[in-house]
Amino acid sequence: MKRCSKTLRDDLARTIAEDWREHDTELQRLEREIEELERGLYRQALRLEEHDDPNHPVVALAKRRIAELSARREAAEEAIAALEDERPDGGRPAEIEAMLAAVPDLRPALRSASEEELAEILDRFEVEAVYDKAGRTLELAATITPELVPETEKTRPPSGRSGNSGQISIAGAGFEPATFGL
């Protein structure tokens, strides 16, 4: 697994890191907007406290501004909720790398496995193989899910984050195309 780690890391960086960067940038922008709106609401509340007369023009303007700021804050909170519900496809690169690190090196088991054991391993990882005869390349894809990670590894959150509960497909995980098994 170590040999393909850098290649996999580079591949992940190219494919999904940009989506996560855009997602996180928008989330941070919305959070900053909410902080600014909260400060504006606080300032307007101070204006209301300055005047005892509910008919004072400043009170009317402050109430109108509070309603406007509250609506904008609600819209920003809804946008954050939608953004959190619509995560980019796949996990963060660090989450995927931690999941891969928890998968044992199966090469010795694959070498000594019976046909039934080999079929079970390949089925468990939903391994797909595509051979390009003309190009003499073999492309392998495996599916890694949190269920495949041993319980002892699940208790350690990757990079200080909680694990990703979704299923992640990674082409070529753990294998070097055109060289594995040849």
N, C-alpha and C positions, 0 to 999 in steps of 0.2 A: 504494500500500500504506500510505503514511503516514496517509491520511485515515481509513482504517478501523481503524488500529492501536489507538486508544484504545477504540473500540467493541468490538473483538475482545478487548482486554485485560480490559475490564469484563465481557464475556460469559464469558471463561475464569474470571475470579475468582469469578463467581457459580456456574458449573456444576461445575468440578472442584477448585477450590482448597480447598473445605471437606473433600472426601474426602482430599486430600493432607495437610491439617492434622491430621485425625484419625489418619491413617496414621503421620505423623511423631511425633505426640504419644505414641501407643502404643509406637512404636519407642524413643523416648527413655525412656519409663517402664520398659520392659523392660531397656534398657541400664543405667539407674540401679539397678534391682533386682539385676542381675548384679554390679555393682560392690559393692553392699552385701553380697551373698552371698559374694563373694571376701574382703571384709574379715572376715566372720564365720568363714570357713574358715581364714583366717590366724590369727585369735585362738584358734581351737580347736587348731590345730597347735602354737601356743605352749604351750597347756595340756598337750599331750602331752609336750612337751620338758621341762616342769617336773618330771615324775615318771618315775623309772626303773622303778618297780614296775608291770608291765602289769596287775596285778590291783587296782590302786588304784581306788576308786570314781570319782575325777575322770577317770581315763583311760577308763573304760567310758562315762561320760557324754559325754566329748569325742568318742569314736568314734561314738556314736549321733548326736550333733549333726552331726558331719562327714558322716555318711551322709544325714541329713535335708537339710542345706544343699546337698550335692552333687546330690541328686535335684531340689531346687527350681531349682538353677542349670541343670541339664540341661533341665528343663521350660521355663525362660525362654529358653534357647538355641534349643530347638525352636520356640517361639512366634515368636522373631525370624526364624528361617529361613522359617516359614510366612508371616509378614507380608511378608518380602522377596519371596517367590514370588508373593504375591497383591497386586500393586501395584494401586492404583486405576486405573480405566479412563482411558486417555489419558495423555499426558505431563504433566509439570509445566508450569504456565503459561509459565515462562521458557523451557523447552525448545521449546514450541510456537511461542512468539514468535520465537525464534532461527531455527527452521525457516522460518517465514513470511518473516522478513527476508532469508533466503537465496534465496527464490524471486524471480526477476526480475519486473519490471512487464511483463506480457504485453499490455497495452492496445495499444501500437503494432503488435506482431506480429499481434494479433487483427484489427486494422483492415485490414492489408495481406495477410493470409493467404489462400491459395487455399482452395477447399472441402476439398481433401484435407489440407492443412496444418492447417486449423481442426479437422477431424475428428480428426486425430492429437493435437493439443493437448488437445482436450476428452476424448479417450479416455485419454490419459496421466494426466490429473488426475481421471479418473472423474467428470466434471462431471455433475451432475443439476440439472435446472431444473423448477420447479413454478410454473405461473402461475395465480393466483387471479383469474379474470376479474371476478367480482363486487367483490372488494376492490381490484382493479387493482394487485396486488403480484406481484412475481417473486421467488421464493426460489431461490437457487443454493447448491449444495453442491459442494465439491471435496475430493478426497482428496490429502493431501500425505504422501509417504513419504520416508525418508532417501535413497532411490535417486534422487529427483528433485533433490536438493540437489547443486550442482556440487562436484566434488572439492576445489576450493580452499576452499570454505566448510566442508566436513566436517572439515578439519584444525583449525578453530578451535572448541574446545568452548564451548557457550553458557554464559555466566555462570560459567565455571570448572568446569562439570560436563561429564561425558561425555555424548554424545548419546543420545537414546532410539532404540532399534533397532526399536521397534514402529511400526505404521501408525496414523496419527491422522486421523480425519475431522473436518473443521471446516466447519460450515454457514456459508455466506456469506463464506468467506475471500477477501478482496481485492475484493469487489464490494459495492455498496450495493444491497440489494433495492429493487425498484420504480424504480430510477433508472439502473442500469447499461445502457448501450446504447440508451436511449430518446431 
